Amino acid sequence: MPARDEQAAPLTLSDIARLAGVSRSAASRALDQQSPSNSAGAKRVRAIAAEHGYVPNAWAANLRRQRSGLIGVVVPRLTDTIMAMLYEALVVECESRGLRATVVTTGDEPRRELELGRSLVAQRVDGLILTTARTDGSDPLLTELREQGVPHALALRSDGISPCAAVEDVLGGTLATQHLLDHGHRRIAFVGGPRYASSSQGRERGYREALQAAGLEVAPELVLESNFSMEAGADAGRRLLALAEPPTAVFTANDSLAVGLLAVAQRRGLRVPTDLSVVGYNDTRLASNLAVPLTSVRVDFTALARDAMDLLSAGHEIEPGVTRTTAPVLVERESVARPG
């Protein structure tokens, strides 16, 4: 038989197996990203595959396992920059594992979440990643997924039961508030998200702990709840600036809230940061491109996506309530100064 011209045609799985001196099935197992072998033969297979640029057929591998290769992602909305950034990171992470991601948006409504989550399960997805968890128990989809043993993991928000990839939000809230304290602010407001969102709860706790550590009272009128949107940030700005003694600084639970608040402050002729300092959260692309670049707490969405997929892959091996956390960092820009 004439020698194969490996420059003329790409190697097949059978070729890889022959070169490695293993069976075709052993080569297939060695290249399976879901459960790779670490034997000497498997390592030889992967080395040869890498040398020749061989890419396994993920679709065929999933078909053999009776799996779809599809991961369902459930988010409140994609108009929320944070959710869009996380979904993009999940798409990349899924692709690196030979999987695909598909997304549904729920409007943060539990009944719609249940309906759309069931539709994803009916499509035979291999698992679900959800960013819609609530701490108030009003989440029928998560209850159903646990009862039926459907593989799933949470991201950004936790319900305290299902495995979750989260940010160290207490630390993030502390970093943001301490930065304002270090610049001499003492009347600092906090604009959070919904009460049922664990992410907002953590950021508020960090805010409160930083103030208390500085010997300051937490003024009730300076702590507001919202829905994380720019419109809610604008409404919070109007309420805070209408106070008899308005704050000199505001920490918002995300950058969208900060943008809405900044717009109101600037329309009222306030100078940022001379008259009002603002710190956001998540460090979205918008933060560094505002007229006054926004100081923000940066979140590593790539790490969040990786942790969420690791938890999902581990499945029933993960104990209930397990959380993997990513540490945020403060990114200082021009939106904070000493009170004018």
N, C-alpha and C positions, 0 to 999 in steps of 0.2 A: 504493500500500500504506500502511495507517495506520501512524503512528509507534509504535514499540515502547514499552510502558509498563515501563521498567526497574525501577520500584518494585514492580510487581506480580509479576514473575517474575525469578529470578536469571539472569545472563548465561550463555550457553553458550560453548564454545570457539570456535564459529563467530562469535559476537558479538564476542568478544575480538579475533579475527583481523580482522574487518571494521573495528572501531574503530581498530586499529593499522595498518591498511593493508597487511596481509601475508596470505599464504595460511594455510589452516587447519593444514597440516602444519608450516609455519614457526612458528606460534604454539605448536603442541604441543612442538616441539623447544625453544623458548625457555623453556617451563615445566617441562621435564624436569629434575628435581633431580639426576639421576645424571650428566648431561652437558650442562649448560646452555650456551647460546651467549651471547657477550658483544657481539654486533653491536648497532648502533643500533636496528634493528627489534626485536631480542629484548628490549632494555632497555625499549622502548616497550610491548611486550606485557606485561612483568612489572609495569610501572608501572600500566597500565590494570587488570590483574588485581587488583593490590593495592588500587587505588582502589575497585573494585566488590566486593571480598571474594570473588573467584573462587578456588576450591580445585580444583586438577587432580585428575582421577580416576586415582589412583596404580595401582589394580588394572588398569584398562584399559591404562595405559602399560606396565606390566610384562607384560601378556599380549601386547602388540605385540612386545616384545623377547624373548618366550619365556622370561620370568623369573617366578619365583614371588612375588617381593617379600618373601620370608621369610628371616630370618637365624637360624641355629641357634646357641644358646649352650650350652656344655658347662661345667658346674661340678662340683666334688666333692660339694657338698651345699648346700641352701638353708637348712638349720638353722644354718649358719655365717652370722652376721650380715653379714660382709664380702661374701660371695658374693651374698647377697640384695640388699645395697645396690648392688653393681656391676650386678647384673641389672636392677634398677629403673632405674638410670641408662642402661643400654643400651636398655631399652624406650623411654624418652623420646627418646634419640638416634635410634633407628630411626624412630620416629614422625615426627620432624622431617624425615626424609629420605624420607617416603612408604613406609616399610618396616614390617614387623612382626617381632617377636622371639619365638622359642619356646625353651624350656629343657629340658635333660635333666640328671639328677644321676647321678654315677658312683660315689660312695663313695670316690673317689680310687683306684679299682682299674683298672689299665691294660686288662685284658681286657674289663671292662664298658664302659670308655670306647670301645674299638674297636667293640664291638657297637652301642652307642647312636649313636656317630658315623656308622657306616655307615647306620643307620636314618634319620638326618637327611639324609644325602646322597641316599638313595633317595627322600626326600620332595621332592627337587629344590630344596633351599634354595639361595639365591644365594651363600651363604658361611657360614663358621663362625667364631665367637669362642670361644676355649678358655682356661680359667683353670687347667687341669690339667697344664700342662707339667712335665716332669721333666728334671733335668740329668744323670741317671745312664744315659740311653739306653734306659730301659725304657718307651718310649712308642710302641707300634706304630701308633696312629692317626695321629700326626703324620708318621711315616715314610710311611704310605700316602697321606695327603693330599698330601704333597709329590710323591710318585711319580706320582700321578694328576692333578696340576695343579689340585686343588680349592682355590678361593680360601679363605684362612683367615688369621686373625691371633690372636696371643696377648694376654692381659691379665693383669696382676699377676705372673704367673710366666713365665719364659723357659726355653727349652731351648738358647739360644745360636745357633739356626739360623733358625727361622721369625720373621717380623716380630712385634714385641711392643710393646705399650703398658704401660709399667711405672712404678713409683715409684722415685725415687732413694733406695733403701733403705739404702745405705751412709751417706748423709747423715742419714737418719732415725735410724739406730742411733747415729750420732755425737751428734746433738742430744739424744737421750734420755739417753745415758750422761754426756755433758758436763753436763747439767742436774743429775744426781745428784752428780757430782764437784764442781760449783760449790756444792753444799749441804754439802760436807764429807765425803761418803761415800767410803770407800776399799775396803770389801769389798762389791762390787756383783756380783750374780748376773745371769745371762742365761738366760731360758727361751725357746728357739726352737721352730720347727716342725720338720717332717721334713727330713732331710738333703738330699733331692732337690728341695726347694723353693727356687728362686733367691731368692725374697723373703726367706725366713728366712736364707739365706746372706748376703745383703747386710746385713741388720740385725745379724747376728752380727759381720760384718767391721767395721761401724761401731763396735760395742761394743768390740771388741778394739783397734781403732786409737785410740779415745779413751783407753782405759786405758794403752796403751803410750805415748801422747803425754804422759800425766801421770806417766810413770815407774813404773807399777804392773805387777806380774806378773798374768797371767790365770790364776787358780786353776782347775785342771781340774774340781774338784768343784762349782764354781759355774756351770758351763755345762751345761745340760740340753737334751735333744731331746724333742719332743712331737708331738702331732697337731693342735695349734691349738685344742683344745676346752677348755671349762670344767673338765671332769673331769680332763684332763691338767694343767691349771693347779693344781687341788687336789692332785693327786699330786705335782707339782713342789714345791708349798708344804710338804707333809709331809716330803719328802726334804731340802729346804734347811733347814727349821727343826729337823730332827733332827741336823744337823751339830754337831760339838763347838764349832765357831766359826761360827754361822750368819751370813748376810749381814745388813747393816743396810739394804740397798736391793736391789730387784729390778727389772730391765727385762724385760718380756715382749714377745714378738713379735706379739701382738695383744691386744685388750681382753678377749676371752673368757678367755684364760689368766690375765690379771690378776684377773678376777672370781673365778675358782676359787681362786686363790692367796690373795686377800683374805679369802675366806670361811673358809679354814683358819686363817689368822693371827688373825682376830677370834674364832673359836671357841676358840682357845688363849689368849685374853685379851690378845693383843698390841694395842697402840694404834697406829693408823695416822693420821698419819705418825710419831708420836713414837718408837715402837719399831721400826717398819718402814716405809720409803718404797717406793712402787711407781709405775712409769711403764708405761703400756700403749702400744698402737700401733693406728692407724686412726681413733681418736676417733669411735667409734660413739655412737649416741644414749644408750646405757646409761651411758657414761663420765661424763657430766655429771649423771646422776640417781642415782648411788650415794649411800649414807649419807655417805661421804667421797668427794666428787667426784674422779675420777681424772685425773691429768695424763696426757696422751696425745699421740701424734704424729698430726696430722691429715693425711688423704689426700683429695685432690680427685677423687671418683669420677666427677663430671661430665666433667672433663678426660680421665680415663682412658677413659671410654666414647667420647668424641669422637675421641681418638687411635686407639683400636682400630678404629673404623669408618672413619676416614681411611685407615689402613693396609690394611684389607680392600678398600676401594673402589679403592685404587691397584693392587692385584693384582700382576701380574707386573712392573710398573714398579719395584717395591721390591726392592732388593738383599737377598740372604740376610743374616740377622743384624742387620738394622736395628732399632733400638729407639728409641721416643719415650718420654721420661721426664717425669714430673711431680714437682716439688719438694714435699716435705712440710714442715709447720711444726709446731713444738712448741706445744701449748696447756697452759699452766700452770694447775693447780687445787690442791686442798688435800691431795693424797696424798703430797707430798714436803716434808720438813723436815730440818733438821740432826739428826744422830744424837742420841738422848736420853741 
